[in-house]
Every structure is written in structure tokens, then in C-alpha cells.
Amino acid sequence: MATSQSMSITQALAELKLLRKRFERVLSDAEFITLKTKTKQLDAEGFKRSAVGSYQSFKDLLSRYNRIKAAIVVSNATARVTIAGRDYSIAEAVERKRSIETEKECLRLMQQQYKDVMERYESHQKAQQERLDRLVMQELGKDNKTSIEIVTQLTSTFMESNKAEVIDPLKLEEKIREIQKDLEDFETNVDWALSESNGRTLIQV
């Protein structure tokens, strides 16, 4: 029975890459079955040894690959790393890095909706102010004795009847800044944190 070997995650990842290349080389050269005819003479026993050897080489490489991969998966589930002040398992950090585009998509949607609603709000406010200005001018044109109280009451009633309200339960402008900072901090630090952790974390294969 082979003894186990200790290696860092960095070494393990490099070996996985090398093993994948060896898979490709073994399979590109392998011939597992052939046809012998009078016109195609070959050493049957030699071919058998070659076919069996190629398959065994593939199986050995695959076994090594799977042992290393499994050890990395186990380690990644338990090893911890801190990125931008937040604690992650390595697996969580790797998965967030892989899927962070989904978070960015949500952020872009928030930014677009916030921009659209605020533009509509500003447009509504401007249109209502223009309407109010016309009403006040009409009221003033009716009677030179129109009082400040009448104008104030007209303004209050009009604005109350035609007001627009932004419904913003998430406090979206603040939330957008918060998410942007979180994403920037994570992306700035994740590669270094994972690299540093992979260099010091050991697995047994």
C-alpha cells in the first residue's frame, strides 16, 4: 500500500494541471482495439500489452487525479480565510469568485432602476411646478387683490393632490454604495487571500 504524501494546495493544483495534460497525451496515443488481417500483420501479444498498458496508465492517472481533487475539496470545505474583513471557507470564497457576476447583475439592475425612478421623479416634479406656476398666474390675473393666503392655499392643495412619492424600502442609493464597496473589496483581495492560503494549507494524498 502506497504511503500518503503531504503537499500544499498550490502544489496540488499544479499537479492537477499536469495530470490533465498527461490524460490528453495518453488518450491521444492509446489504441485499445485493432483488426488483424492478412494484409495488416501485427504482433498481437505486443498490441495487447500496449493496449492494457495504455488503459492502466489512464486509470493510474485518474486515480491520482481523483485523490488529489477529493483532498482539495475536503480542505476547501474546512480551511478558513478572511477577505475584506469577512470570514469564508475556501470553498465559499472560490464559489463567490466564480459566481460574482450574478451579484454584479443585481447591482446593475439596482443602479438602472434607481436612475430611472429618480429621473421620472424629477420630471414629474418639474412638470407639476410648471402647472402650478400657470395656475398661480391665472389666479393672480383674476383679481389684483389676490392674497398671499390664497396663493399659499392653492399651492398646498395642488401639491398635495399631485404629489409623487419615491417608495424606496432598501434605501437604494445607500445600498448601491454598500454593494459596490463590498464587491470591489472582495475582488481586490480574493486572489491574494486564496493564493496565500493555498501556499500554507497542506493536504495528504
N, CA, C and O of each residue as an XYZ file, in Angstrom:
820
protein
N       0.846     -1.206      0.000
C       0.000      0.000      0.000
C       0.880      1.254      0.000
O       1.790      1.381      0.819
N       0.604      2.168     -0.913
C       1.410      3.373     -1.041
C       1.230      4.272      0.170
O       0.129      4.401      0.704
N       2.332      4.896      0.600
C       2.243      5.823      1.721
C       1.669      7.147      1.232
O       1.800      7.503      0.061
N       1.026      7.874      2.160
C       0.439      9.158      1.785
C       1.533     10.209      1.660
O       2.618     10.079      2.228
N       1.223     11.231      0.917
C       2.185     12.297      0.638
C       1.570     13.627      1.050
O       0.394     13.878      0.788
N       2.353     14.470      1.689
C       1.891     15.790      2.089
C       2.290     16.807      1.027
O       3.424     16.811      0.549
N       1.352     17.657      0.672
C       1.647     18.735     -0.286
C       0.739     19.922     -0.016
O      -0.336     19.779      0.567
N       1.182     21.092     -0.447
C       0.341     22.284     -0.305
C      -0.743     22.276     -1.377
O      -0.634     21.580     -2.387
N      -1.782     23.056     -1.141
C      -2.846     23.184     -2.148
C      -2.273     23.740     -3.454
O      -2.684     23.331     -4.539
N      -1.328     24.669     -3.346
C      -0.694     25.227     -4.546
C      -0.021     24.132     -5.363
O      -0.163     24.079     -6.585
N       0.718     23.252     -4.670
C       1.359     22.130     -5.366
C       0.319     21.190     -5.968
O       0.477     20.700     -7.086
N      -0.755     20.948     -5.201
C      -1.802     20.033     -5.665
C      -2.476     20.559     -6.922
O      -2.736     19.799     -7.855
N      -2.762     21.863     -6.950
C      -3.403     22.458     -8.131
C      -2.488     22.369     -9.348
O      -2.950     22.126    -10.463
N      -1.180     22.569     -9.127
C      -0.228     22.460    -10.234
C      -0.184     21.026    -10.752
O      -0.101     20.798    -11.959
N      -0.240     20.054     -9.827
C      -0.199     18.659    -10.270
C      -1.471     18.285    -11.028
O      -1.414     17.532    -12.000
N      -2.615     18.804    -10.591
C      -3.864     18.528    -11.326
C      -3.756     19.004    -12.761
O      -4.198     18.321    -13.685
N      -3.171     20.174    -12.945
C      -2.994     20.711    -14.296
C      -2.088     19.801    -15.122
O      -2.365     19.536    -16.292
N      -1.006     19.324    -14.507
C      -0.083     18.419    -15.189
C      -0.764     17.091    -15.526
O      -0.568     16.546    -16.612
N      -1.563     16.575    -14.592
C      -2.258     15.307    -14.818
C      -3.243     15.411    -15.981
O      -3.396     14.468    -16.757
N      -3.908     16.557    -16.098
C      -4.843     16.737    -17.215
C      -4.106     16.668    -18.555
O      -4.620     16.105    -19.522
N      -2.914     17.236    -18.608
C      -2.119     17.164    -19.829
C      -1.705     15.726    -20.122
O      -1.684     15.299    -21.276
N      -1.376     14.982    -19.067
C      -0.972     13.588    -19.247
C      -2.149     12.732    -19.722
O      -1.982     11.831    -20.544
N      -3.359     13.031    -19.183
C      -4.562     12.336    -19.687
C      -4.638     12.473    -21.199
O      -4.786     11.493    -21.928
N      -4.532     13.708    -21.645
C      -4.678     14.004    -23.076
C      -3.621     13.264    -23.889
O      -3.911     12.722    -24.956
N      -2.389     13.246    -23.373
C      -1.311     12.595    -24.104
C      -1.525     11.079    -24.183
O      -1.357     10.475    -25.242
N      -1.900     10.473    -23.046
C      -2.142      9.027    -23.019
C      -3.275      8.651    -23.968
O      -3.168      7.693    -24.733
N      -4.361      9.417    -23.908
C      -5.526      9.077    -24.732
C      -5.277      9.332    -26.219
O      -5.804      8.621    -27.075
N      -4.475     10.346    -26.516
C      -4.207     10.631    -27.933
C      -3.350      9.529    -28.561
O      -3.433      9.265    -29.761
N      -2.528      8.895    -27.727
C      -1.649      7.827    -28.238
C      -2.253      6.431    -28.097
O      -1.762      5.478    -28.701
N      -3.310      6.309    -27.307
C      -3.830      4.978    -26.965
C      -4.580      4.342    -28.137
O      -5.283      5.021    -28.885
N      -4.416      3.043    -28.277
C      -5.199      2.246    -29.219
C      -5.628      1.001    -28.450
O      -4.796      0.170    -28.083
N      -6.936      0.877    -28.208
C      -7.441     -0.182    -27.339
C      -7.927     -1.409    -28.108
O      -8.086     -2.483    -27.528
N      -8.157     -1.257    -29.371
C      -8.658     -2.367    -30.185
C      -8.166     -2.184    -31.611
O      -7.990     -1.056    -32.069
N      -7.947     -3.278    -32.306
C      -7.498     -3.173    -33.692
C      -7.992     -4.396    -34.474
O      -8.619     -5.300    -33.920
N      -7.701     -4.397    -35.735
C      -8.101     -5.509    -36.606
C      -6.852     -6.060    -37.291
O      -6.097     -5.326    -37.929
N      -6.654     -7.368    -37.142
C      -5.523     -8.023    -37.786
C      -6.032     -8.781    -39.006
O      -6.966     -9.578    -38.914
N      -5.409     -8.522    -40.141
C      -5.780     -9.220    -41.386
C      -4.517     -9.722    -42.052
O      -3.408     -9.484    -41.575
N      -4.700    -10.422    -43.163
C      -3.536    -10.917    -43.904
C      -2.692     -9.762    -44.431
O      -1.469     -9.850    -44.533
N      -3.388     -8.678    -44.762
C      -2.660     -7.528    -45.312
C      -2.163     -6.592    -44.213
O      -1.340     -5.712    -44.463
N      -2.665     -6.788    -43.002
C      -2.217     -5.948    -41.876
C      -1.668     -6.854    -40.789
O      -2.379     -7.261    -39.870
N      -0.424     -7.149    -40.913
C       0.230     -8.007    -39.941
C       0.664     -7.180    -38.728
O       1.112     -6.043    -38.869
N       0.524     -7.767    -37.538
C       0.985     -7.093    -36.343
C       1.280     -8.123    -35.268
O       0.838     -9.269    -35.343
N       2.018     -7.703    -34.288
C       2.349     -8.550    -33.149
C       1.175     -8.471    -32.165
O       1.066     -7.503    -31.413
N       0.310     -9.469    -32.165
C      -0.897     -9.447    -31.333
C      -0.569     -9.327    -29.864
O      -1.217     -8.565    -29.145
N       0.420    -10.061    -29.405
C       0.778    -10.009    -27.985
C       1.328     -8.640    -27.611
O       1.041     -8.103    -26.541
N       2.124     -8.092    -28.519
C       2.658     -6.746    -28.279
C       1.541     -5.712    -28.234
O       1.560     -4.812    -27.394
N       0.564     -5.835    -29.137
C      -0.565     -4.911    -29.143
C      -1.362     -5.021    -27.845
O      -1.776     -4.015    -27.269
N      -1.570     -6.267    -27.392
C      -2.322     -6.472    -26.151
C      -1.626     -5.771    -24.987
O      -2.261     -5.084    -24.187
N      -0.301     -5.960    -24.907
C       0.445     -5.326    -23.817
C       0.339     -3.802    -23.901
O       0.200     -3.120    -22.886
N       0.406     -3.290    -25.114
C       0.315     -1.835    -25.308
C      -1.063     -1.305    -24.916
O      -1.172     -0.282    -24.239
N      -2.130     -2.016    -25.353
C      -3.496     -1.582    -25.046
C      -3.761     -1.611    -23.553
O      -4.308     -0.669    -22.979
N      -3.353     -2.737    -22.926
C      -3.543     -2.863    -21.474
C      -2.723     -1.814    -20.733
O      -3.189     -1.224    -19.758
N      -1.492     -1.586    -21.206
C      -0.636     -0.593    -20.569
C      -1.201      0.814    -20.680
O      -1.153      1.586    -19.722
N      -1.737      1.145    -21.847
C      -2.334      2.482    -22.033
C      -3.518      2.689    -21.101
O      -3.677      3.739    -20.480
N      -4.352      1.639    -21.025
C      -5.529      1.764    -20.155
C      -5.110      1.853    -18.696
O      -5.686      2.626    -17.930
N      -4.118      1.071    -18.307
C      -3.660      1.116    -16.919
C      -3.042      2.477    -16.593
O      -3.237      3.012    -15.502
N      -2.303      3.023    -17.541
C      -1.723      4.361    -17.339
C      -2.831      5.390    -17.107
O      -2.741      6.238    -16.219
N      -3.883      5.290    -17.935
C      -5.012      6.213    -17.781
C      -5.661      6.043    -16.407
O      -5.946      7.027    -15.725
N      -5.892      4.789    -16.003
C      -6.529      4.520    -14.711
C      -5.673      5.034    -13.553
O      -6.198      5.589    -12.588
N      -4.355      4.848    -13.650
C      -3.453      5.316    -12.595
C      -3.481      6.842    -12.496
O      -3.541      7.404    -11.402
N      -3.436      7.496    -13.644
C      -3.502      8.959    -13.650
C      -4.827      9.450    -13.080
O      -4.862     10.402    -12.300
N      -5.923      8.789    -13.477
C      -7.244      9.179    -12.996
C      -7.367      8.980    -11.492
O      -7.935      9.819    -10.792
N      -6.835      7.874    -11.001
C      -6.875      7.605     -9.567
C      -6.121      8.683     -8.790
O      -6.597      9.173     -7.766
N      -4.949      9.041     -9.285
C      -4.156     10.096     -8.646
C      -4.896     11.432     -8.694
O      -4.958     12.161     -7.704
N      -5.447     11.733     -9.848
C      -6.199     12.979    -10.024
C      -7.365     13.054     -9.037
O      -7.569     14.076     -8.381
N      -8.121     11.969     -8.940
C      -9.301     11.954     -8.062
C      -8.922     12.069     -6.591
O      -9.621     12.728     -5.822
N      -7.808     11.427     -6.189
C      -7.370     11.525     -4.791
C      -6.990     12.955     -4.447
O      -7.365     13.476     -3.397
N      -6.242     13.583     -5.347
C      -5.836     14.976     -5.097
C      -7.054     15.894     -5.071
O      -7.194     16.731     -4.180
N      -7.928     15.727     -6.055
C      -9.124     16.576     -6.149
C      -9.985     16.432     -4.908
O     -10.471     17.426     -4.368
N     -10.179     15.193     -4.449
C     -11.001     14.958     -3.259
C     -10.372     15.601     -2.023
O     -11.075     16.184     -1.197
N      -9.049     15.496     -1.898
C      -8.364     16.096     -0.749
C      -8.500     17.615     -0.766
O      -8.658     18.240      0.283
N      -8.440     18.207     -1.955
C      -8.618     19.663     -2.076
C     -10.042     20.058     -1.669
O     -10.238     21.039     -0.951
N     -11.027     19.293     -2.128
C     -12.426     19.592     -1.802
C     -12.644     19.556     -0.296
O     -13.279     20.448      0.267
N     -12.114     18.519      0.358
C     -12.256     18.403      1.818
C     -11.578     19.585      2.515
O     -12.143     20.186      3.428
N     -10.363     19.907      2.075
C      -9.633     21.024      2.671
C     -10.365     22.345      2.463
O     -10.475     23.153      3.385
N     -10.864     22.558      1.250
C     -11.552     23.816      0.948
C     -12.823     24.011      1.754
O     -13.251     25.140      1.996
N     -13.425     22.901      2.167
C     -14.660     22.998      2.965
C     -14.371     23.398      4.402
O     -15.252     23.911      5.091
N     -13.131     23.165      4.865
C     -12.821     23.410      6.279
C     -11.845     24.566      6.494
O     -11.953     25.280      7.490
N     -10.899     24.761      5.582
C      -9.926     25.846      5.737
C     -10.649     27.191      5.636
O     -11.562     27.357      4.828
N     -10.225     28.151      6.473
C     -10.884     29.457      6.528
C      -9.943     30.545      6.022
O      -8.720     30.426      6.105
N     -10.536     31.587      5.506
C      -9.761     32.735      5.030
C     -10.585     33.995      5.270
O     -11.812     33.961      5.189
N      -9.920     35.095      5.563
C     -10.601     36.384      5.765
C     -10.333     37.268      4.562
O      -9.183     37.515      4.199
N     -11.407     37.741      3.948
C     -11.296     38.606      2.771
C     -12.092     39.871      3.031
O     -13.307     39.824      3.221
N     -11.397     41.004      3.039
C     -12.033     42.309      3.274
C     -12.869     42.293      4.555
O     -13.977     42.828      4.597
N     -12.311     41.666      5.603
C     -12.965     41.677      6.903
C     -14.055     40.640      7.090
O     -14.668     40.583      8.156
N     -14.317     39.814      6.074
C     -15.360     38.792      6.184
C     -14.743     37.402      6.138
O     -13.819     37.141      5.368
N     -15.271     36.513      6.975
C     -14.752     35.155      7.066
C     -15.448     34.237      6.065
O     -16.674     34.231      5.962
N     -14.650     33.461      5.329
C     -15.165     32.499      4.357
C     -14.433     31.164      4.544
O     -13.287     31.130      4.992
N     -15.114     30.067      4.194
C     -14.352     28.867      3.902
C     -13.738     29.079      2.518
O     -14.220     29.903      1.740
N     -12.666     28.328      2.212
C     -12.061     28.459      0.886
C     -13.093     28.143     -0.194
O     -13.146     28.805     -1.230
N     -13.912     27.119      0.062
C     -14.938     26.741     -0.916
C     -15.905     27.889     -1.159
O     -16.292     28.151     -2.298
N     -16.295     28.577     -0.086
C     -17.226     29.708     -0.231
C     -16.582     30.842     -1.019
O     -17.222     31.453     -1.875
N     -15.310     31.121     -0.727
C     -14.614     32.199     -1.434
C     -14.455     31.874     -2.913
O     -14.665     32.730     -3.773
N     -14.081     30.629     -3.202
C     -13.923     30.210     -4.600
C     -15.249     30.303     -5.343
O     -15.300     30.778     -6.478
N     -16.319     29.851     -4.701
C     -17.636     29.884     -5.345
C     -18.112     31.315     -5.545
O     -18.695     31.633     -6.582
N     -17.870     32.190     -4.556
C     -18.285     33.587     -4.734
C     -17.507     34.224     -5.887
O     -18.071     34.976     -6.682
N     -16.223     33.922     -5.972
C     -15.417     34.458     -7.081
C     -15.983     33.990     -8.412
O     -16.044     34.756     -9.374
N     -16.400     32.715     -8.463
C     -16.914     32.137     -9.706
C     -18.264     32.737    -10.089
O     -18.553     32.918    -11.272
N     -19.084     33.045     -9.096
C     -20.463     33.465     -9.383
C     -20.702     34.954     -9.148
O     -21.848     35.403     -9.123
N     -19.618     35.727     -8.976
C     -19.787     37.134     -8.597
C     -20.486     37.955     -9.682
O     -21.045     39.013     -9.393
N     -20.459     37.476    -10.920
C     -21.135     38.192    -11.996
C     -22.635     38.297    -11.723
O     -23.276     39.260    -12.144
N     -23.201     37.303    -11.014
C     -24.632     37.368    -10.649
C     -24.888     38.532     -9.711
O     -25.895     39.226     -9.846
N     -23.986     38.754     -8.758
C     -24.114     39.891     -7.843
C     -23.994     41.209     -8.609
O     -24.715     42.169     -8.334
N     -23.071     41.241     -9.574
C     -22.903     42.457    -10.374
C     -24.147     42.738    -11.217
O     -24.515     43.892    -11.435
N     -24.781     41.674    -11.681
C     -26.006     41.839    -12.464
C     -27.103     42.477    -11.611
O     -27.824     43.359    -12.078
N     -27.226     42.026    -10.357
C     -28.199     42.623     -9.437
C     -27.867     44.086     -9.183
O     -28.756     44.938     -9.159
N     -26.576     44.375     -8.992
C     -26.151     45.759     -8.755
C     -26.505     46.639     -9.953
O     -27.017     47.746     -9.785
N     -26.231     46.147    -11.158
C     -26.557     46.937    -12.361
C     -28.053     47.208    -12.459
O     -28.465     48.298    -12.857
N     -28.866     46.216    -12.098
C     -30.318     46.393    -12.118
C     -30.734     47.459    -11.118
O     -31.559     48.320    -11.426
N     -30.160     47.401     -9.913
C     -30.468     48.421     -8.897
C     -30.093     49.815     -9.390
O     -30.868     50.761     -9.244
N     -28.899     49.939     -9.974
C     -28.433     51.238    -10.459
C     -29.352     51.782    -11.549
O     -29.692     52.965    -11.549
N     -29.752     50.914    -12.476
C     -30.609     51.346    -13.569
C     -31.984     51.762    -13.070
O     -32.522     52.786    -13.490
N     -32.555     50.954    -12.163
C     -33.875     51.282    -11.625
C     -33.836     52.574    -10.814
O     -34.746     53.398    -10.907
N     -32.784     52.748    -10.023
C     -32.664     53.976     -9.231
C     -32.581     55.199    -10.154
O     -33.255     56.205     -9.936
N     -31.745     55.090    -11.181
C     -31.589     56.191    -12.134
C     -32.919     56.497    -12.823
O     -33.306     57.659    -12.942
N     -33.620     55.446    -13.280
C     -34.880     55.639    -13.998
C     -35.933     56.300    -13.117
O     -36.603     57.245    -13.533
N     -36.072     55.788    -11.886
C     -37.106     56.322    -10.991
C     -36.798     57.763    -10.600
O     -37.705     58.595    -10.563
N     -35.534     58.075    -10.307
C     -35.196     59.440     -9.914
C     -35.378     60.409    -11.078
O     -35.777     61.556    -10.872
N     -35.088     59.958    -12.300
C     -35.335     60.817    -13.463
C     -36.820     61.062    -13.652
O     -37.235     62.181    -13.957
N     -37.629     60.014    -13.473
C     -39.083     60.172    -13.584
C     -39.619     61.086    -12.481
O     -40.521     61.890    -12.717
N     -39.064     60.959    -11.282
C     -39.487     61.806    -10.168
C     -39.163     63.275    -10.451
O     -40.000     64.156    -10.257
N     -37.941     63.520    -10.909
C     -37.542     64.898    -11.209
C     -38.399     65.474    -12.337
O     -38.803     66.636    -12.290
N     -38.669     64.660    -13.339
C     -39.503     65.105    -14.453
C     -40.914     65.423    -13.982
O     -41.506     66.421    -14.394
N     -41.453     64.562    -13.111
C     -42.794     64.796    -12.561
C     -42.817     66.098    -11.762
O     -43.729     66.911    -11.920
N     -41.811     66.295    -10.903
C     -41.772     67.499    -10.069
C     -41.690     68.762    -10.919
O     -42.342     69.765    -10.628
N     -40.881     68.699    -11.972
C     -40.739     69.860    -12.850
C     -42.060     70.167    -13.564
O     -42.469     71.324    -13.662
N     -42.723     69.107    -14.064
C     -43.987     69.301    -14.777
C     -45.058     69.865    -13.855
O     -45.833     70.733    -14.257
N     -45.103     69.374    -12.616
C     -46.115     69.859    -11.677
C     -45.848     71.312    -11.271
O     -46.779     72.096    -11.091
N     -44.556     71.661    -11.128
C     -44.223     73.035    -10.772
C     -44.636     73.993    -11.894
O     -45.122     75.095    -11.639
N     -44.435     73.554    -13.129
C     -44.844     74.393    -14.267
C     -46.357     74.569    -14.285
O     -46.848     75.667    -14.550
N     -47.105     73.496    -14.005
C     -48.568     73.593    -13.945
C     -49.000     74.523    -12.820
O     -49.902     75.345    -12.986
N     -48.337     74.380    -11.662
C     -48.680     75.233    -10.522
C     -48.407     76.703    -10.828
O     -49.207     77.577    -10.494
N     -47.279     76.959    -11.460
C     -46.943     78.348    -11.805
C     -48.028     78.955    -12.697
O     -48.403     80.114    -12.522
N     -48.536     78.159    -13.663
C     -49.588     78.673    -14.545
C     -50.869     78.951    -13.764
O     -51.530     79.965    -13.988
N     -51.223     78.033    -12.832
C     -52.437     78.228    -12.019
C     -52.334     79.487    -11.157
O     -53.290     80.254    -11.044
N     -51.173     79.686    -10.557
C     -50.982     80.871     -9.707
C     -51.094     82.146    -10.543
O     -51.714     83.126    -10.129
N     -50.475     82.111    -11.740
C     -50.548     83.286    -12.605
C     -51.993     83.564    -13.023
O     -52.411     84.720    -13.096
N     -52.757     82.494    -13.299
C     -54.173     82.679    -13.648
C     -54.940     83.277    -12.471
O     -55.772     84.167    -12.649
N     -54.652     82.778    -11.264
C     -55.342     83.283    -10.069
C     -55.004     84.749     -9.836
O     -55.876     85.549     -9.496
N     -53.757     85.091    -10.016
C     -53.344     86.478     -9.819
C     -53.942     87.389    -10.885
O     -54.188     88.573    -10.650
N     -54.171     86.804    -12.073
C     -54.736     87.598    -13.157
C     -56.213     87.887    -12.969
O     -56.740     88.815    -13.581
N     -56.889     87.113    -12.136
C     -58.319     87.310    -11.920
C     -58.596     88.557    -11.089
O     -59.533     89.311    -11.351
N     -57.754     88.749    -10.082
C     -58.053     89.814     -9.120
C     -56.744     90.323     -8.558
O     -55.975     89.570     -7.959
N     -56.503     91.580     -8.750
C     -55.261     92.157     -8.258
C     -55.159     92.105     -6.742
O     -54.094     92.350     -6.175
N     -56.286     91.780     -6.079
C     -56.284     91.746     -4.613
C     -56.088     90.325     -4.072
O     -56.278     90.074     -2.882
N     -55.706     89.398     -4.961
C     -55.467     88.023     -4.506
C     -54.421     88.046     -3.402
O     -53.341     88.613     -3.569
N     -54.752     87.421     -2.262
C     -53.860     87.478     -1.093
C     -52.816     86.364     -1.108
O     -52.930     85.371     -1.826
N     -51.804     86.577     -0.288
C     -50.762     85.560     -0.112
C     -51.375     84.275      0.424
O     -50.953     83.185      0.039
N     -52.367     84.385      1.311
C     -53.015     83.224      1.906
C     -53.682     82.360      0.842
O     -53.621     81.133      0.909
N     -54.322     83.000     -0.147
C     -54.999     82.261     -1.217
C     -53.972     81.515     -2.069
O     -54.150     80.344     -2.406
N     -52.910     82.213     -2.401
C     -51.850     81.584     -3.209
C     -51.231     80.416     -2.442
O     -50.967     79.360     -3.018
N     -51.003     80.607     -1.149
C     -50.415     79.542     -0.318
C     -51.342     78.341     -0.249
O     -50.894     77.199     -0.345
N     -52.632     78.596     -0.083
C     -53.608     77.509     -0.002
C     -53.709     76.767     -1.346
O     -53.780     75.539     -1.394
N     -53.713     77.552     -2.433
C     -53.775     76.954     -3.762
C     -52.548     76.048     -3.996
O     -52.662     74.932     -4.504
N     -51.389     76.566     -3.610
C     -50.147     75.812     -3.782
C     -50.180     74.526     -2.969
O     -49.839     73.459     -3.479
N     -50.586     74.621     -1.714
C     -50.627     73.455     -0.828
C     -51.586     72.394     -1.346
O     -51.260     71.207     -1.372
N     -52.786     72.836     -1.762
C     -53.796     71.899     -2.254
C     -53.331     71.216     -3.536
O     -53.490     70.006     -3.696
N     -52.752     72.004     -4.452
C     -52.286     71.447     -5.716
C     -51.178     70.417     -5.498
O     -51.210     69.324     -6.064
N     -50.204     70.781     -4.676
C     -49.064     69.888     -4.463
C     -49.498     68.597     -3.768
O     -48.971     67.525     -4.065
N     -50.435     68.696     -2.866
C     -50.925     67.511     -2.167
C     -51.682     66.589     -3.124
O     -51.576     65.366     -3.040
N     -52.436     67.189     -4.023
C     -53.241     66.401     -4.966
C     -52.391     65.774     -6.066
O     -52.780     64.766     -6.655
N     -51.248     66.359     -6.338
C     -50.448     65.901     -7.486
C     -49.042     65.427     -7.100
O     -48.146     65.346     -7.940
N     -48.871     65.119     -5.827
C     -47.525     64.754     -5.376
C     -47.119     63.372     -5.896
O     -47.963     62.510     -6.142
N     -45.820     63.189     -6.055
C     -45.230     61.881     -6.392
C     -44.347     61.474     -5.220
O     -43.693     62.315     -4.604
N     -44.334     60.184     -4.918
C     -43.547     59.695     -3.787
C     -42.673     58.530     -4.251
O     -43.165     57.580     -4.860
N     -41.410     58.610     -3.965
C     -40.487     57.517     -4.273
C     -40.569     56.493     -3.143
O     -40.263     56.805     -1.992
N     -40.984     55.266     -3.476
C     -41.061     54.195     -2.489
C     -39.732     53.441     -2.542
O     -39.430     52.754     -3.519
N     -38.958     53.580     -1.489
C     -37.568     53.102     -1.513
C     -37.236     52.329     -0.227
O     -36.466     52.812      0.603
N     -37.816     51.128     -0.061
C     -37.643     50.392      1.198
C     -36.199     49.972      1.473
O     -35.827     49.790      2.632
N     -35.383     49.814      0.434
C     -33.990     49.376      0.639
C     -33.030     50.539      0.840
O     -31.838     50.333      1.068
N     -33.560     51.793      0.755
C     -32.660     52.957      0.744
C     -31.587     52.699     -0.329
O     -30.403     52.540     -0.033
N     -32.050     52.666     -1.574
C     -31.286     52.079     -2.657
C     -29.956     52.783     -2.935
O     -28.963     52.119     -3.235
N     -29.921     54.087     -2.843
C     -28.665     54.782     -3.116
C     -27.578     54.324     -2.143
O     -26.438     54.076     -2.538
N     -27.947     54.216     -0.871
C     -27.007     53.743      0.151
C     -26.652     52.273     -0.064
O     -25.497     51.875      0.089
N     -27.654     51.473     -0.421
C     -27.432     50.042     -0.657
C     -26.486     49.825     -1.839
O     -25.625     48.946     -1.796
N     -26.648     50.627     -2.890
C     -25.773     50.525     -4.065
C     -24.325     50.801     -3.672
O     -23.425     50.065     -4.077
N     -24.091     51.854     -2.887
C     -22.729     52.171     -2.433
C     -22.152     51.024     -1.604
O     -20.984     50.663     -1.743
N     -22.993     50.464     -0.744
C     -22.561     49.361      0.128
C     -22.154     48.134     -0.702
O     -21.111     47.527     -0.456
N     -22.989     47.779     -1.684
C     -22.701     46.605     -2.523
C     -21.470     46.855     -3.382
O     -20.630     45.967     -3.524
N     -21.348     48.051     -3.958
C     -20.183     48.374     -4.772
C     -18.890     48.207     -3.973
O     -17.927     47.612     -4.457
N     -18.876     48.731     -2.753
C     -17.677     48.634     -1.915
C     -17.373     47.177     -1.580
O     -16.218     46.754     -1.620
N     -18.415     46.408     -1.249
C     -18.227     45.003     -0.902
C     -17.623     44.226     -2.079
O     -16.681     43.455     -1.900
N     -18.171     44.435     -3.282
C     -17.668     43.739     -4.464
C     -16.230     44.158     -4.788
O     -15.388     43.316     -5.098
N     -15.959     45.452     -4.714
C     -14.616     45.944     -5.015
C     -13.599     45.386     -4.019
O     -12.516     44.948     -4.409
N     -13.955     45.405     -2.726
C     -13.047     44.895     -1.695
C     -12.789     43.397     -1.893
O     -11.654     42.937     -1.764
N     -13.845     42.644     -2.206
C     -13.689     41.205     -2.397
C     -12.786     40.919     -3.597
O     -11.839     40.140     -3.495
N     -13.084     41.550     -4.730
C     -12.317     41.269     -5.949
C     -10.863     41.740     -5.830
O      -9.969     41.145     -6.432
N     -10.627     42.795     -5.064
C      -9.269     43.288     -4.869
C      -8.435     42.312     -4.047
O      -7.231     42.183     -4.270
N      -9.071     41.621     -3.095
C      -8.333     40.818     -2.129
C      -8.435     39.312     -2.296
O      -7.624     38.580     -1.729
N      -9.418     38.825     -3.065
C      -9.684     37.382     -3.072
C      -8.522     36.569     -3.637
O      -8.166     35.539     -3.065
N      -7.924     37.005     -4.740
C      -6.864     36.206     -5.348
C      -5.659     36.084     -4.417
O      -5.087     35.005     -4.262
N      -5.281     37.206     -3.801
C      -4.145     37.168     -2.877
C      -4.461     36.267     -1.688
O      -3.626     35.457     -1.286
N      -5.670     36.403     -1.116
C      -6.041     35.610      0.057
C      -6.046     34.118     -0.259
O      -5.559     33.315      0.536
N      -6.594     33.742     -1.417
C      -6.628     32.331     -1.803
C      -5.219     31.812     -2.076
O      -4.881     30.697     -1.679
N      -4.400     32.608     -2.747
C      -3.035     32.198     -3.057
C      -2.235     31.989     -1.781
O      -1.497     31.012     -1.654
N      -2.385     32.906     -0.844
C      -1.657     32.803      0.426
C      -2.108     31.575      1.205
O      -1.287     30.855      1.773
N      -3.427     31.338      1.228
C      -3.966     30.174      1.928
C      -3.525     28.875      1.265
O      -3.146     27.922      1.945
N      -3.575     28.841     -0.065
C      -3.182     27.628     -0.799
C      -1.712     27.280     -0.583
O      -1.326     26.112     -0.607
N      -0.900     28.317     -0.370
C       0.524     28.074     -0.166
C       0.845     27.488      1.189
O       1.831     26.768      1.340
N       0.010     27.794      2.188
C       0.310     27.320      3.549
C      -0.535     26.139      3.986
O      -0.203     25.484      4.973
N      -1.637     25.844      3.269
C      -2.519     24.744      3.652
C      -2.023     23.437      3.064
O      -1.821     23.333      1.854
N      -1.828     22.446      3.907
C      -1.311     21.145      3.478
C      -2.415     20.101      3.422
O      -3.332     20.110      4.243
N      -2.323     19.201      2.448
C      -3.235     18.068      2.345
C      -2.424     16.794      2.269
O      -1.240     16.817      1.931
N      -3.069     15.678      2.585
C      -2.433     14.373      2.483
C      -3.036     13.630      1.293
O      -4.257     13.511      1.188
N      -2.198     13.140      0.414
C      -2.661     12.429     -0.785
C      -2.043     11.028     -0.793
O      -2.293     10.248     -1.711
